Amino acid sequence: MSVRVRFAPSPTGKIHVGNGRTSLANVLFAKAQQGTFVVRFEDTDLEREIEGAEERILNDLEWLGMVPAESPVHGGDFGPYRTRERAERGDYEEALKKLDAKGLIYECFVSKEELDMMRKIQTSQGLPPRYDNRHRNLSDAEKEKYRAEGRKPVIRFKMDEDAVIEFDDMVRGKVRFEARNLGGDPIMIRDNGIPLFTFAGVVDDINQQMTHVIRGEDHVNNTALQVLIFKALDAELPAFAHMPMLLDTDGGKLSKRLDSLSVSHLKAEGYLPQAIVSYMASLGFGDAPVIGSIEEVAKQFDFGRMGRAAVRFDIEQMNRVNAQFLHQMSYAEVKDMLADFLPENHDEDRAGHSRMEAFWNAVRENIVTLKDVQEHYEVCFGDMPAVTLEDEDKTYIATAETKLPAGPYTKETWGEWVNLLKVETGRKGKGLFMPLRLALTGQQHGPELANLLPVLGEEHLRQRLKQASQ
């Protein structure tokens, strides 16, 4: 059977570097194995569901280059691709019948208040909180009594607490659990009839013929429960891979910073999709990021090389990766993306196409994200801020204006001009270059002036030199 993997987000938020990394691992593995990447939505959390979240998630994935072969939008032979639609079709009801025939499910009427009290007592005794399976063997009369009180039951899975659960993990190796340590019989169906992902995910993985389940190590306990459900449904286990946790720079939980590390936020800050992908793909492998397309990254992707220790997301490292991509990109490659960070009609406004290309070539070595282009654009095409120079520097700038060659300019013009000024004024080093930089850009640092002269043009240069000399 060919490899089939899935990314199954809940439509309750955004794609961020945490779940984006999980999705990427599925994509890279599928590409490396010539398999199929599927996106399905576990829309079981009605209270937290956000309108439009599905569309945003799929758009962010597509922007990153993680286009699924199957999804609610892309279709496929194993749909539908939403939990509630599969519930309406009867997928989970059919699975429940199989489990019921084996005596492995039961109705539980324990209230939230009873559960809270149960956990408080257990915690006070130094015990881990768990459900004590108290409604496993209710009589019909007891069930009717609870119904008469207005209680609605959940459906729980009757777990063999003497069972030992073992499975092989592509990252963690042999994994072993004792069922008694998993918190008691798990809920399969809520009292509103909606299945929990623990149960629904197993049924969907079986029906959609998933061969591998790839996710974060925070799901390893869920996997232990799901292994029992797979076996109870007489299904073959998929292969599992649980990736190490992703922490922030300080070693804390990344969840505290997810808004600032969402894909939409990173896009707005001017990060490139290929840079985000390359950096995320390196987390946990101990290697420098592979600088390239998803296809190129996939060629080197191997769970056997992934470590088990938690890894830290370092924004400075991603900055370096992003800058490395930008410094290699031509204007043709970046033009469409630049439009989001520059004034409307910038090509036709104060800079024609050829000048914009020269502008990009001049500034790209000095930017980390596309957002940095805004400042350089203002330097080149905006109004020049007032510059304060010493009187002797003003005189020098006035001389520089008289010696400025006629345009148009090339990269060689700068060298010809300053050599002429060096002979004329006797200046050298910072005394020769710095007043010119301040007069032309208003800044002490920035792109090479040899590259900026063709961008600014003769008229603009003379105007700035005269303004600074006065």
N, C-alpha and C positions, 0 to 999 in steps of 0.2 A: 504494500500500500504506500502511495506517495505521501510525503510529509504534509500534514495540515496543522496549522497553529492558529490561535485566536487571541485577539485583544478584546476584553469584555468590560469596558468602562461603564460606570453608572452615569446617566445624563444629569449629573448634579453639580457639575463644575467645569473646570478648564483642563486642558492638557498642560502639564507642567513638566519640569525636568525629571520628576520622580516617575510618574506613570508614563511619560514620554520615553524614558529609558527602557521601561518594560515593553512598551510597544515596539521600540527599535530592536530589542533583542529578538522578538518574534519575527520581525521583518528580515533581519539579517540572517537568522537561522533558516527561514523559509527560502531566501534567495540562495544561500550557500548549498541548500539541499534540493534546489529546483522544486520547492514545495509551494503551498498555497497559504496566503495570509488572509485571515478573516477578521472582520470587525463585527461584533454583535453587541447589543446594548442590554445590560441587566437593569431594566427599568422597574425595579421592585421597591424603590424608596420614594413613595408618593409625596411625602412631606418635604423632601429636600430636592425634588426634581425641579429643574430650571427650564423654562420655555426657551427653545432655540439652542439648548446645550448640545444636542446631537449634531446639528449642522455645524456649530463652531468646532466641535471635536474633530469631525471629518475634514473640515476645511484646514484646521491646523495640521492634521496628519498629512494631508495632501501637500500643503506648503512645505512640510519637512521632507517630502518625497516618499512618504509611507502610504502609498495608495493601495487599499485592500482590493483583492480580487473579488471578494464577496462582502456585502454589507447591506443594510436596509436601502441604501441608495444605489449601490452597484448591482444588487440582485445576486442570484446564484442558485445552485441546485439544492441547497440545504436550508432554505429559508422556511419560515420568516426569521428575521434576525433581531427580534425584540422578545424579551421574556414574556411580557403580557400577551403578545400575539400568539406565542407558542402555548401559553396557558389556555387561551381561548380555543385553540385547536384541540386541546386535550392531551398534550404530551405528558404533562406531569400527573394528570389523573390516571393515565394508563400505567405510568411507572408506580404510582401509589398502589394500584390494584395488585401489581406483582409483589410488592413488599407486604401488603396486607395479607395476601394468600400465604405468605411465609410467617405471618404473625410478627412482623418486624416494625409495625407502626401502631400508634395508639393515640387516642384523644387525651389531651391534658388540659384541665380546667384551672390550674393554679393561677391565682391573680398576681398582678404586678406587685401589690403590697406584700403578699406572701413570699414572693421571690426576694424582694428587698429585705424582709425580715430574716429569711433563710441565710442570705449572704452576710448580713450584719452579725448574726450569731456565729457563723463559720469564721468570719474575720476576727471576731473577738477571741475565738479559741485558737487563733494562729493557724487556721486552715485556709487553703485556697477556696475562693467562692465557687460553688458548683450547684447544679440542680440535683436534688437527691432522688429523682425518679419516683416520687411518691404517688403519682397517678398512673403507674404502669398497669395496674391490674384492677381498675375500677369496675364495679358491677354495672349492669344496665340501670339499676335503680339509682345508684350514686350519680351516674351521668345525667339521668333525668332530673335529679334533684338540683344539680348545678345548672342545668339549662333553665329550670324553673326560676332560679335566682337571677337569670339574665346573663349568665356567663357564656362566652363563646370560646370554644376550645381551639387550641393550636394542635397541630399534628407533629408528634415527636417520633424519632427513629429509635427503636429499641436496640441499644448497643450492648454487645457482649462485653461486659467489663473485665472479663478474664482474658480477652483477646490481646494478642501482641501484634502490632501493625508494623510491617516492614516494607520499605520500597527503596529502589535505587534512585539516586538523584544525580543528574549530570554535573552538578556543582558540588554538592555536599557529600557525595558518595552514599554509603549505606545509611539509611535513616530508620530509627526504631522508636516506636511509641508503645506504651502500655495504655490500653483503652481507659482504664480507671482514672487516668490522669488528664482526661480530655474534657472534664467539666460536666459530666452527666449526659443523659440522652439529649441530642441536639434537636432543635425545632426544624421541621421541614417545611411546614405551611403555617403562615401566620393566621391569627383569628379572622382576618379579612379575606382569607382565601388566596393571598399572594405568596408564592413560594420564596423561601430564602435562597440566596445565591449558592449556599452550600449544597443544597439539593438540586436546584435548577441547573447549576453549572454542570453537575454530573450528567443529568439527563440530556442536556444540550450537547455536551462533549461526546456522549455516546451516539446520539442521533445525527450529529454533524460530522461524525467520524474523525474527531480530533486525535492525532497521533502523539502530540506533545503538548504539555501544559507548562508554559514558561511564565514565571511571575516572581515577585519579591519574596524574601525569606520570611516576611511577616505573615505569609499565608501557609507556612509549613504545617501549623496545627490544623488548619482547615483541610489541608491535603490529607492528613491522617484520617480525619473523619470521612472525607470523600472516598478514600480507598475502601473503607468499609461499605459505603453505599454502592460503589462500582461493583464490588464483589457480590453484594446482596442482589444486585440486578443482573448477575451472571454476565457481566461485561468485562472485556479485557482492559487492563489498566493502560492508560497512556504513559509515555515517558514523562518524567518531571524534571524541571530545572528551577531551583529557587536561588535567585540572585541575591548577593549581599545587600544590606541596607545602605541607603544613600543618606549621608549626613551633611549638615552645612559646614562652613569653613571652620567653625569653632567646635565641631564635634557634636552639636545638638541636633535635635530632630529637624529635618528639612521642612516639615509641615508648617513651621512658624513663618517661613519665608515664601510660601508657595505663590502668593499673589505676585511678588516681584520676580519670581522665576517661572511664571507661566509662559507658554510659547507665544501667546499674543503680546505679552509685555516685552519679551525679548525681541520680538519682531519690531515692535514700536520703537525700541531702543537702537535698532539698526544692526542687529545680529543677523548673520546669514544662515539660512537653513542648513547648508552643508557644513558650516562650522559647528552648529549645535549638534548635528548628527555625529560628526567626527569626534567631538569632545565626549559626548555621552557614551559613544561606543568604546572609548578607552577606559571608562570608569570601572574598576574592578579587575583590569587585566595587567596593571603595572607597566603598561607600555605607553610610549608617546602616541598621541592620536594619529591615526592614519588620515592624511590630508587627501581627500578625494571624494568621489561620489559614493552613494549608498552601495552601488555595485562593487566599487573598489574596496570599500570597507568590509563588505560581506565576504570577500575572498579570504580575508584573514581572521574571520570570526570563528571562535572555537571555544565552547564551554569548558573544555578540558584545561584551558589556560586561565580560567577565571578563579581568582582567589575567594576565600570564604570570609575574610575580614571585611567589616563595614568600610565603605569608601566615602571620601569627602568631596563635595562639589566645591570647586575653587573657581570663583568668577574671574580671578586674575588669569588663571590658566586658559579659561575659555576666551578671555580677551585676546590672549596671545594667538590662539588658534584662529579667531575671527580676523585679526589683523593679518595673519599670514595668508589667509585666503584673499582678503581685499588687496593686499600689495601685489598679488599676481594677476588680478582681474583687469581685462581690457574695458574700455568705455562701453563697447557694444554689449559686453556681458553684464554690466552693472547699470546701464542706462535706465531700464524700466524700474529697477528698485530705487534708484536715486530720486525718481520723481516724487516719492512719498516724503522726501526730506528737504526738498527745495521749493521755492515759491512757484505758484502756478505759472505756466507758460514761460519757465525760466529760459528755455532754448530761444524763444523769440523775443524775450524781454530785453535784458541787458547783455545777453551773450548768445551768439549764434552757435550752430552745431559744432563747427570746427573749434571755436573757443572753448566750448564745454568739454570737448574731448581733450584739448590741451590742459584745461583746468583739472580734469580728473587725473591725467597723467602727472600733473604737478603736485597734487595734494595727496594722492593715494598712499604714499609711503609715510604720511604723517597722521593717519587716522587709524582708530581702533574699531569703531563701529560706523555705520553709515550716518548716524546722527551727527558725528563729528564734522561731516561735510558742511553743515549749516554755518558754522563759524568761519570756515575757509571761504565759503561762498560770499559771505558778507565782507570779508577782507578784500576779495577780488572785485566784487561787483556792487557792493553797498557803498554808503556814504562814509568817507574817511573821517574817523574821529580826530579831534584836535590833538596835535603832538607838541610836547614841550621840549625844545632843544636849546642848548647853550648858544650864545651869539655866534661863536666861532663855527659851530656846526651849522647854523643857519646860513652863514656865508658859504660854507662848503657845499651845502645842498643847492644854493643858488648857482654856484659854479657847475655842479653836477648837472643841473637842468640845461645849462648852455652847451654842455659837452655831450648831452644825450644824443645818440645817433638817430637818424630818421628811420622810421619803421618801413615795412613790417620787420618783426624781430624773430630771431631763432634762439636756440639755447646758447649759441656762441656769442650773442650780442652782449650778454652780461660780462663775460671775460674781456671783451674788447673795450667796453665802457670803463670798467674799473681799472684796467691797465692804463688807460688814457688819464683817468683821474689821479692815479698813483704818481704818474710823471708830472702832471700839472700841479698837484697840491703837496706832494711829498708825504702824503699819509700812507699808512700801512696797517695791517692787522685789523683789530676792532675799530680803530679810529677811521679806517677806510670803509669798512662794511656796515658797522652797526648804525651810524646815522642814516645810511641809505635804507636799511631794513625798516627802521622806525618811521622814516618819511614815507615809505611806500606801502607799509602794511600796518603801522601802528603797534607792532608787536616785536619783542626781542627775539622770538623764536618762531619757526614755522618752516614751510616748504622752501626748497632751494630757490633763490631769487633768479637763477639762470632759467628755471622752469616757469617762474611766474611772469617774467617780462613778456613772453609771447601771449600770455593770457590777458594781462592788463592792457597792452597796446600803447602806442605812443601818446595819444591824446590823454588817456587816463593817467599815464605816468607823469607827463608834464604838469597836469593839473595838481597832482599830489605833491610833486616837488615844489611847485610854486607856493602851495598852501603851507607846506612845512617851513619853507624859507622865510615866510612872513610871520 
